Amino acid sequence: MPGMNGVEACREILNVSKDTKIVFMTAYEQKHPLVGEAQNICSGNLLHKPFKIADLLTIL
């Protein structure tokens, strides 16, 4: 995304609508700093690519 990363986008979305549920999908490794931030912001609703559709459906 030009201008911001996914974590920044999540923050902006939640600033506008705190009740919005977000599922964060990433190809970064677990140890990447943005992954930890994403887990905190998205209440743990995080999937690592590639993921199984069943895992996505479980979160939804």
N, CA, C and O atoms as CSV, one atom per row, in Angstrom:
chain,resi,resn,atom,element,x,y,z
A,1,MET,N,N,0.851,-1.180,0.000
A,1,MET,CA,C,0.000,0.000,0.000
A,1,MET,C,C,0.892,1.238,0.000
A,1,MET,O,O,1.805,1.358,0.817
A,2,PRO,N,N,0.629,2.116,-0.887
A,2,PRO,CA,C,1.423,3.344,-0.882
A,2,PRO,C,C,1.071,4.214,0.327
A,2,PRO,O,O,-0.101,4.452,0.618
A,3,GLY,N,N,2.102,4.680,1.021
A,3,GLY,CA,C,1.878,5.633,2.097
A,3,GLY,C,C,1.702,5.063,3.485
A,3,GLY,O,O,1.904,5.781,4.465
A,4,MET,N,N,1.331,3.791,3.611
A,4,MET,CA,C,1.191,3.196,4.936
A,4,MET,C,C,1.266,1.684,4.835
A,4,MET,O,O,1.024,1.107,3.775
A,5,ASN,N,N,1.604,1.052,5.945
A,5,ASN,CA,C,1.627,-0.407,5.966
A,5,ASN,C,C,0.315,-0.928,6.556
A,5,ASN,O,O,-0.557,-0.143,6.929
A,6,GLY,N,N,0.181,-2.221,6.636
A,6,GLY,CA,C,-1.063,-2.817,7.123
A,6,GLY,C,C,-1.383,-2.481,8.565
A,6,GLY,O,O,-2.547,-2.294,8.919
A,7,VAL,N,N,-0.352,-2.403,9.405
A,7,VAL,CA,C,-0.564,-2.052,10.812
A,7,VAL,C,C,-1.101,-0.627,10.914
A,7,VAL,O,O,-2.034,-0.362,11.673
A,8,GLU,N,N,-0.516,0.279,10.155
A,8,GLU,CA,C,-0.994,1.664,10.156
A,8,GLU,C,C,-2.427,1.741,9.637
A,8,GLU,O,O,-3.240,2.502,10.162
A,9,ALA,N,N,-2.737,0.957,8.611
A,9,ALA,CA,C,-4.101,0.929,8.075
A,9,ALA,C,C,-5.083,0.425,9.131
A,9,ALA,O,O,-6.173,0.977,9.277
A,10,CYS,N,N,-4.702,-0.618,9.866
A,10,CYS,CA,C,-5.560,-1.135,10.942
A,10,CYS,C,C,-5.834,-0.064,11.981
A,10,CYS,O,O,-6.971,0.105,12.422
A,11,ARG,N,N,-4.798,0.659,12.370
A,11,ARG,CA,C,-4.971,1.730,13.362
A,11,ARG,C,C,-5.952,2.788,12.858
A,11,ARG,O,O,-6.831,3.233,13.596
A,12,GLU,N,N,-5.793,3.182,11.603
A,12,GLU,CA,C,-6.681,4.203,11.034
A,12,GLU,C,C,-8.127,3.711,10.983
A,12,GLU,O,O,-9.053,4.451,11.316
A,13,ILE,N,N,-8.312,2.465,10.566
A,13,ILE,CA,C,-9.666,1.892,10.502
A,13,ILE,C,C,-10.295,1.886,11.886
A,13,ILE,O,O,-11.452,2.278,12.043
A,14,LEU,N,N,-9.542,1.445,12.891
A,14,LEU,CA,C,-10.075,1.364,14.251
A,14,LEU,C,C,-10.291,2.743,14.867
A,14,LEU,O,O,-11.141,2.893,15.744
A,15,ASN,N,N,-9.545,3.744,14.433
A,15,ASN,CA,C,-9.791,5.113,14.895
A,15,ASN,C,C,-11.137,5.624,14.408
A,15,ASN,O,O,-11.809,6.387,15.102
A,16,VAL,N,N,-11.527,5.200,13.213
A,16,VAL,CA,C,-12.802,5.623,12.636
A,16,VAL,C,C,-13.952,4.795,13.200
A,16,VAL,O,O,-15.029,5.323,13.477
A,17,SER,N,N,-13.717,3.499,13.366
A,17,SER,CA,C,-14.771,2.588,13.820
A,17,SER,C,C,-14.166,1.529,14.741
A,17,SER,O,O,-13.636,0.519,14.278
A,18,LYS,N,N,-14.251,1.770,16.040
A,18,LYS,CA,C,-13.618,0.890,17.020
A,18,LYS,C,C,-14.199,-0.522,17.046
A,18,LYS,O,O,-13.532,-1.450,17.504
A,19,ASP,N,N,-15.420,-0.699,16.569
A,19,ASP,CA,C,-16.070,-2.010,16.593
A,19,ASP,C,C,-15.772,-2.857,15.363
A,19,ASP,O,O,-16.233,-3.995,15.273
A,20,THR,N,N,-15.014,-2.324,14.418
A,20,THR,CA,C,-14.684,-3.066,13.204
A,20,THR,C,C,-13.789,-4.246,13.547
A,20,THR,O,O,-12.790,-4.097,14.250
A,21,LYS,N,N,-14.152,-5.405,13.050
A,21,LYS,CA,C,-13.341,-6.608,13.248
A,21,LYS,C,C,-12.368,-6.718,12.080
A,21,LYS,O,O,-12.764,-6.606,10.920
A,22,ILE,N,N,-11.100,-6.935,12.390
A,22,ILE,CA,C,-10.064,-6.994,11.368
A,22,ILE,C,C,-9.353,-8.329,11.449
A,22,ILE,O,O,-8.973,-8.781,12.529
A,23,VAL,N,N,-9.176,-8.956,10.294
A,23,VAL,CA,C,-8.346,-10.154,10.181
A,23,VAL,C,C,-7.104,-9.725,9.417
A,23,VAL,O,O,-7.191,-9.292,8.269
A,24,PHE,N,N,-5.968,-9.846,10.049
A,24,PHE,CA,C,-4.700,-9.417,9.470
A,24,PHE,C,C,-4.036,-10.619,8.823
A,24,PHE,O,O,-3.871,-11.657,9.464
A,25,MET,N,N,-3.653,-10.491,7.562
A,25,MET,CA,C,-2.980,-11.567,6.829
A,25,MET,C,C,-1.595,-11.082,6.431
A,25,MET,O,O,-1.450,-9.991,5.878
A,26,THR,N,N,-0.582,-11.885,6.710
A,26,THR,CA,C,0.783,-11.447,6.449
A,26,THR,C,C,1.650,-12.579,5.923
A,26,THR,O,O,1.411,-13.755,6.197
A,27,ALA,N,N,2.655,-12.191,5.166
A,27,ALA,CA,C,3.671,-13.143,4.715
A,27,ALA,C,C,4.951,-12.985,5.535
A,27,ALA,O,O,5.913,-13.729,5.341
A,28,TYR,N,N,4.962,-12.006,6.458
A,28,TYR,CA,C,6.130,-11.822,7.320
A,28,TYR,C,C,6.272,-12.996,8.281
A,28,TYR,O,O,5.288,-13.642,8.642
A,29,GLU,N,N,7.511,-13.261,8.689
A,29,GLU,CA,C,7.770,-14.291,9.686
A,29,GLU,C,C,7.257,-13.826,11.049
A,29,GLU,O,O,7.111,-12.629,11.293
A,30,GLN,N,N,6.990,-14.780,11.922
A,30,GLN,CA,C,6.462,-14.486,13.254
A,30,GLN,C,C,7.320,-13.477,14.018
A,30,GLN,O,O,6.795,-12.656,14.771
A,31,LYS,N,N,8.638,-13.537,13.825
A,31,LYS,CA,C,9.537,-12.668,14.592
A,31,LYS,C,C,9.627,-11.237,14.061
A,31,LYS,O,O,10.274,-10.397,14.687
A,32,HIS,N,N,9.003,-10.944,12.940
A,32,HIS,CA,C,9.031,-9.582,12.388
A,32,HIS,C,C,8.285,-8.639,13.340
A,32,HIS,O,O,7.214,-8.991,13.835
A,33,PRO,N,N,8.831,-7.454,13.601
A,33,PRO,CA,C,8.200,-6.533,14.559
A,33,PRO,C,C,6.760,-6.147,14.213
A,33,PRO,O,O,5.942,-5.953,15.113
A,34,LEU,N,N,6.445,-6.034,12.936
A,34,LEU,CA,C,5.078,-5.660,12.563
A,34,LEU,C,C,4.070,-6.755,12.883
A,34,LEU,O,O,2.892,-6.469,13.094
A,35,VAL,N,N,4.521,-8.003,12.921
A,35,VAL,CA,C,3.610,-9.110,13.233
A,35,VAL,C,C,3.118,-8.984,14.676
A,35,VAL,O,O,1.930,-9.160,14.944
A,36,GLY,N,N,4.017,-8.683,15.594
A,36,GLY,CA,C,3.614,-8.486,16.989
A,36,GLY,C,C,2.642,-7.330,17.144
A,36,GLY,O,O,1.664,-7.428,17.885
A,37,GLU,N,N,2.911,-6.239,16.448
A,37,GLU,CA,C,2.001,-5.088,16.488
A,37,GLU,C,C,0.639,-5.458,15.923
A,37,GLU,O,O,-0.396,-5.081,16.474
A,38,ALA,N,N,0.645,-6.199,14.817
A,38,ALA,CA,C,-0.613,-6.604,14.187
A,38,ALA,C,C,-1.428,-7.485,15.122
A,38,ALA,O,O,-2.645,-7.326,15.213
A,39,GLN,N,N,-0.779,-8.407,15.813
A,39,GLN,CA,C,-1.490,-9.280,16.748
A,39,GLN,C,C,-2.154,-8.468,17.850
A,39,GLN,O,O,-3.287,-8.756,18.233
A,40,ASN,N,N,-1.470,-7.470,18.357
A,40,ASN,CA,C,-2.043,-6.633,19.414
A,40,ASN,C,C,-3.217,-5.813,18.906
A,40,ASN,O,O,-4.248,-5.722,19.572
A,41,ILE,N,N,-3.070,-5.226,17.748
A,41,ILE,CA,C,-4.106,-4.357,17.199
A,41,ILE,C,C,-5.339,-5.149,16.780
A,41,ILE,O,O,-6.469,-4.711,16.998
A,42,CYS,N,N,-5.121,-6.313,16.181
A,42,CYS,CA,C,-6.224,-7.089,15.610
A,42,CYS,C,C,-6.733,-8.162,16.566
A,42,CYS,O,O,-7.400,-9.102,16.134
A,43,SER,N,N,-6.436,-8.041,17.827
A,43,SER,CA,C,-6.914,-8.981,18.849
A,43,SER,C,C,-6.550,-10.422,18.536
A,43,SER,O,O,-7.318,-11.336,18.837
A,44,GLY,N,N,-5.397,-10.631,17.941
A,44,GLY,CA,C,-4.939,-11.988,17.662
A,44,GLY,C,C,-5.500,-12.603,16.396
A,44,GLY,O,O,-5.163,-13.742,16.071
A,45,ASN,N,N,-6.343,-11.885,15.674
A,45,ASN,CA,C,-6.910,-12.404,14.429
A,45,ASN,C,C,-5.905,-12.234,13.304
A,45,ASN,O,O,-6.053,-11.359,12.450
A,46,LEU,N,N,-4.881,-13.078,13.311
A,46,LEU,CA,C,-3.789,-12.958,12.359
A,46,LEU,C,C,-3.530,-14.301,11.696
A,46,LEU,O,O,-3.446,-15.334,12.360
A,47,LEU,N,N,-3.405,-14.268,10.385
A,47,LEU,CA,C,-3.093,-15.472,9.615
A,47,LEU,C,C,-1.791,-15.254,8.865
A,47,LEU,O,O,-1.547,-14.185,8.307
A,48,HIS,N,N,-0.964,-16.284,8.863
A,48,HIS,CA,C,0.284,-16.236,8.095
A,48,HIS,C,C,0.055,-16.888,6.735
A,48,HIS,O,O,-0.486,-17.991,6.651
A,49,LYS,N,N,0.465,-16.205,5.679
A,49,LYS,CA,C,0.347,-16.739,4.323
A,49,LYS,C,C,1.449,-17.761,4.084
A,49,LYS,O,O,2.564,-17.573,4.572
A,50,PRO,N,N,1.182,-18.816,3.365
A,50,PRO,CA,C,-0.146,-19.244,2.920
A,50,PRO,C,C,-0.916,-19.839,4.096
A,50,PRO,O,O,-0.332,-20.443,4.996
A,51,PHE,N,N,-2.214,-19.661,4.074
A,51,PHE,CA,C,-3.045,-20.208,5.143
A,51,PHE,C,C,-4.148,-21.060,4.537
A,51,PHE,O,O,-4.439,-20.976,3.344
A,52,LYS,N,N,-4.746,-21.871,5.374
A,52,LYS,CA,C,-5.843,-22.732,4.929
A,52,LYS,C,C,-7.156,-21.967,5.061
A,52,LYS,O,O,-7.359,-21.210,6.011
A,53,ILE,N,N,-8.030,-22.177,4.106
A,53,ILE,CA,C,-9.343,-21.533,4.137
A,53,ILE,C,C,-10.066,-21.889,5.431
A,53,ILE,O,O,-10.783,-21.059,5.991
A,54,ALA,N,N,-9.884,-23.105,5.903
A,54,ALA,CA,C,-10.522,-23.522,7.153
A,54,ALA,C,C,-10.080,-22.632,8.318
A,54,ALA,O,O,-10.879,-22.327,9.204
A,55,ASP,N,N,-8.814,-22.219,8.318
A,55,ASP,CA,C,-8.325,-21.332,9.380
A,55,ASP,C,C,-8.992,-19.959,9.296
A,55,ASP,O,O,-9.343,-19.372,10.320
A,56,LEU,N,N,-9.163,-19.456,8.087
A,56,LEU,CA,C,-9.856,-18.182,7.901
A,56,LEU,C,C,-11.306,-18.297,8.361
A,56,LEU,O,O,-11.811,-17.411,9.051
A,57,LEU,N,N,-11.964,-19.366,7.989
A,57,LEU,CA,C,-13.363,-19.561,8.380
A,57,LEU,C,C,-13.509,-19.674,9.890
A,57,LEU,O,O,-14.510,-19.225,10.448
A,58,THR,N,N,-12.535,-20.261,10.552
A,58,THR,CA,C,-12.570,-20.359,12.011
A,58,THR,C,C,-12.551,-18.971,12.639
A,58,THR,O,O,-13.279,-18.710,13.597
A,59,ILE,N,N,-11.730,-18.092,12.107
A,59,ILE,CA,C,-11.656,-16.726,12.638
A,59,ILE,C,C,-12.937,-15.956,12.350
A,59,ILE,O,O,-13.434,-15.213,13.196
A,60,LEU,N,N,-13.463,-16.144,11.142
A,60,LEU,CA,C,-14.676,-15.408,10.770
A,60,LEU,C,C,-15.866,-15.903,11.546
A,60,LEU,O,O,-16.975,-15.399,11.365
